[in-house]
Amino acid sequence: MSALTLFGVTQSRLGDLRVSVLSHSHPCARTEGVSLYATQNPVVRTRASRPSSSRLGPVFCDDRGFMMPRFADYIMELGRFAADGQSRIGIFEDGYVRDITAAFDSFRDALADPARAAQQDGDRFDRDDITYLPPTTSQNTVFCAALNYQKHAEESGRSVPERPYLFLKLPRSLVGHQQPVSYHSSVTDKIDYEGELACVIGTTCRNVSPDEALDHVAGYTMLNDVSARDLQLSFSYDNEEMLDWFAGKAMQSTTPIGPTVVCDEIDDPQTLGLASRVNGTTMQDESTEMMIYSVAKLVSYISELVELKPGDVITTGTPEGVGVFQDISLEPGDDVEVEIEGLGTLRNTVAEAER
């Protein structure tokens, strides 16, 4: 293998792949240490070939004019946001968002090809100047798993389901990070939090096995399954108690999701710490290891029922600690947070719904 050093860049050729090793002093070397770049097939997604303490992420070299991967402390976050009155697709990075809207026809297309999304450059927007939008679309479906943690089933006084127990949410129920959770006081006065891990589908799939299921997941996000308990739990028909999933869990602008879809950080979704807080007090604190049905099993099972499309969301249930069993309800002005290891924090404030 021959190598040439030019302008601080050592270049080598391995077959048809040219690899560049950039020194600290080169203007494209934006992290400490050595970065590896490939000018052909620029997205290299080989975990075994990189240090365990690093992640492979993209950097755009303005003076060289092309996008190349690097070994760096980098998290690939893909999401939707509004700025200057327009809905946009973005790569979320430290302190700012890179607008990649022009490269894709829809957010679903970006989810289907996050590697290409990472390569796109665009205008930068400060995170403080944007409005976070739900990281899915109005054309997608939100599948929700109920009673998927053993201790939550126990606190609910219900048996563990023999198969995944599912319900749906409408996309119009969703709100983004830092957006108000609507309190519909005309119909409910007992709303509750439920912190959950959610996965976002990246590629169309049908009848996939659990072993194949995670290959179709673009990434992970958080969802707060805010629930109107007086509507959900107090419905009866012919003297038989029933659960009203729609009224209790699908009202307009009541379900926070986001902030983004983290595409490359989570190797195993069953090893993540999950916490929910109300006004700074921790109410839920559990590991996703305690799920009854894993993310892979949920994806597989739902794919047996319907075809899953890019942008579809599967939320995986909540652990114990919800408010209804502690006689706690959310009120306007309450700050609610869901934090999951590797994903950050989803933060929202309850506010009276606009009429």
PyMOL commands that set and color helices and strands:
alter all, ss='L'
color gray80, all
select helices_A, chain A and resi 47-49+101-103+107-112+114-119+127-129+150-156+171-173+210-216+229-232+245-249+288-290+295-305+323-326
alter helices_A, ss='H'
color red, helices_A
select strands_A, chain A and resi 3-6+9-14+17-22+35-38+55-61+66-72+77-83+86-93+96-99+124-126+131-133+142-146+165-169+174-175+181-183+191-192+195-201+217-224+227-228+235-237+240-242+255-262+273-278+281-287+313-315+335-340+344-352
alter strands_A, ss='S'
color yellow, strands_A
deselect
rebuild
show_as cartoon
